[in-house]
């Protein structure tokens, strides 16, 4: 049985999210291929992530802290839950818009917590070594303007390169992406329909974008 962890980084709800519509197209197809699969959803807009304060940093890196033991225990429990959920998944679906050319702040915050020494990577003699080899990741992305490979400014797209780097650091090198470009431009509905078809194909395993 395969477990897919869906990590949602858009705050839009109640059918107003273009990004969630893309995710629905992917998930319908993925569940067709994995009828016994389990989809767990982590909606970052509905979750209060633990702060990256001094006690949390000390827990992340097993460093001494002047914080009260109760506060450290609270941070450790919250971090353990998040990271344990992340590493228990076989595959990942990142559901995210591009904000100001990169990741939404909630998704960056999440990665700052789950990239954890001894859990998702180790430090070897020659540097960091990812511990999550063999897992698969997917992303469905929306952008207000067009920053695709054939656009005038593909270099403005910092989301996918950053996502690939963060996942690769943990050993997850298999990332497929479908992006709906130009959602604030004329013709957005047609481009969304095309992106939904691509998300369906990605969920069926027909394309690796």
N, C-alpha and C positions, 0 to 999 in steps of 0.2 A: 504494500500500500504506500503510495507516494503522498507526501505532505507538501503542499504549496503554501508558503507564507506570503500573503498579499499585504504590502506595506503602502498605505495610502497617505499621500502628502499634500492633498488638496483640501482646503477648508470647505469647498462648496458641497452642499447637500441637497437632498430632495429633488433629484433629477436635473439640477442646474449645472452639474459638472460635466463638461465635455470629456475630461480625463477619465472620469468614472464610467462614462458610456463606452469609451475605448476598452477599459478593463472588463466590462461586462461581455463585450464581444470576444475577448481573449478567453475569459473564464468559461463561457458556454462551450467553446471549442475544446479547451483543455480538459474539461470534465467529460466530453465525448470520448476523448482518447484515454482518459484515466477515470473510468466509471466508478472505481472504488477509491479514488483519490480523495484527500481531505484538504479543504481550503480553510486556512486560518487567516483572519483579517485583523490587521493592526492599523487602526485609523488614528493617525498622529494628531488630527485635529480634535479628536475626542479623548485624547490621552494626555495627562499632565506628566511629561517626562521629568525624571528627577533632575535637579539642577547640577550643572557642572561647577560646583563650588569647591572650596579647598578640601572638605571632607570627602567629596566624591572623587576628586583627583587622587587623593591618598589611597582610596579603595581601589581605583582603577590600576594603579601602579604599585600597590602594596608598599606604600611609603608611610613613615611615621606621621602622626597628626596630633595637633593639640585639641582637636574637637572632642566633645564628650563621647564616651563609648556608646551611649544610646543613639546619638546622631550617626555615628559611623555604622552601627548595626542597621539602622534604617536605610542608609544609602546602600549598604552591601546587599540587603534583601531586594531592594528595587532593582539594582544592577544585575544581580544574579538571575532574577526573573526574566528580564529583557534579553540577556545574552543566552540563557538556556533556551528560550523560545527560538531565538535566531538560529542557533546551531542545531536544533532538533529538526529543522526543515530540510527537505531534500531539494527544494527549488524555491525560487523567489519571484514575485511579481511586484515591481515598483511602479506605482501609479502616481505620476507627478507632472505638474506643469513646470515650465521653465520660468523662473522669476529673476529678472534683472541678469539674464544670461547664465544663470547657474541653478543650483539646487535651492528649493525653499528652505528656510532656516530650520524648520522642524525636522526635515530629513537629514540635514547636516548634523543637527544636535543628536539625532538617533545614531548616526554613524559614529559620532564622537564617543558614544557610550558602548556600542557593541564591538568596536575595534579594541579589543581588550587582550593584553598580554596573557599568555597561558591558556586562553580560551579560543580566540579566533586567529591568533598568530603567536609565534615564538621568536625569540631572538637567538639566532645561531651564530656560529663562528664567523660567518660571512655576512651577517645582517639578518633582517626579518625574514621569517618563513611562514607563509600562510598555512593554516590548519584545516581549511574547508575545501580542499581539492575534491573534484568530482561532482560538485553541485552545479546546478544550472540556474541562470537568472534571466529574467525578461523585464522589459520596461515598456510601458506605454506613456507617451509624453505628448503634451500639447504646448504649442508656442503661439503667442499672439501675432508674431510676424514670421517671415520665412527666413530661417537660418539653416536650411538643409544643404546638402553637399553641392547642389547646383545653384544655390542662391548667390546674390552678390556678396554676402558677408557670412560665409560658413564659419569663419574664425570667431564669430560672436557666440557660437554655441559652445559653452563651457560645461554644459550639463553632462552630456554623454562621456566626454573624456574624464571628467571628475568621477563619475559613477564607475567607469571601468577601472580607474586607478584605485578607488576605495575597495571595490570588490576584489580586484586582483591582489591587493595587499593581503587579503585574507585567504587567497588561494582560489577564488571563484573567477575563472577566466572565460567561462562560457556565458556571454551576455548577448541577447538579441533585443533589438529596439525597434519599435514602431512609433513614429512621430507624426502628429497632425500639425502641419505648418500653417501659419497665416490665419489663425482663428479670429483675428480682428480685422481681416481684410475681405474685400468682396470675393465671393466664391467659396466662403468658408464651409458652407453646408456640403458642397460637392467634395471638398477636400476631406471633410470629416467622414463622409460615406466611404471614400477610398481608403482612409486610414482604418476604418472599422473592418473593411474587407481584409486589409493586411493584418490587423490584430487577430482576426479569425484564423487566417492562414498560419500565423505564428503559433496560435494555440493548438492547431492541428499538427504542428511540426512540419509544415510544408515549406516554410521559409525561415531563414536565420538572418535577420536584418542587422 
